[in-house]
Amino acid sequence: MRMQAKVHLITCHNDMAKNIVKAVERCGLKVDQLIFAGLASSYSVLTEDERELGVCVVDIGGGTMDIAVYTGGALRHTKVIPYAGNVVTSDIAYAFGTPPSDAEAIKVRHGCALGSIVGKDESVEVPSVGGRPPRSLQRQTLAEVIEPRYTELLNLVNEEIYAVAGKASPTRG
C-alpha cells in the first residue's frame, strides 16, 4: 500500500517565529499558532466559491507583498515579494523633499494610483524640512509619482503568477 499527498509547505526561519511569539507575549497576549499573512488575508476576504473558481490574493503591506494563489479550492502557490508600500512612501519623500513620516501620511490621505481619476484642480499640502513653510502641489502630480511604482509592483505580481500558472492563471483576484 502506498500513500500519497499533495501538500503546500510554508516555512520561515525559526528565530523569526520565536521573535514574533516573544514580542506578542511581552504584550500580555498568548499565541495559539502562527499563520502565513497571505493565507490569513485570503481566509478573511475570499469565499469558498472564489477559491474553487481560482483566485489570487495580493496583500500589499509596508515592507512586503504576500501572494496566495488558489485553484480548484486549494492553495497552489504562495510568495512573499520584498517590495511594497514603503517604496512608494520613499518615492514620495524623495520627489517632494518631505520627511518619510509625512510622505506616508500624504500617501494614505491623498494618494491615488490612477492619475486618470484625479481631479485636475485638487491640491495637497506638502510639509517641508528645515523650518521651511509647507507647499502646495496638485494631487495629479502626486499620482504621477505613485502610479508608476504601483504599476511596477503589480507587474512583479503578474510575473510571479504567470511563472507559476502560465496560461492557466486564476480567473479572479
Sequence and secondary structure as in RCSB ss.txt:
>XXXX:A:sequence
MRMQAKVHLITCHNDMAKNIVKAVERCGLKVDQLIFAGLASSYSVLTEDERELGVCVVDIGGGTMDIAVYTGGAL
RHTKVIPYAGNVVTSDIAYAFGTPPSDAEAIKVRHGCALGSIVGKDESVEVPSVGGRPPRSLQRQTLAEVIEPRY
TELLNLVNEEIYAVAGKASPTRG
>XXXX:A:secstr
             HHHHHHHHHHHHHTT        HHHHHHHHH  HHHHHH EEEEEE SS EEEEEEETTEE
EEEEEES SHHHHHHHHHHHHT  HHHHHHHHHHH  S GGGS TT EEEE  STT   EEEEHHHHHHHHHHHH
HHHHHHHHHHHHHHHGGG  SB 
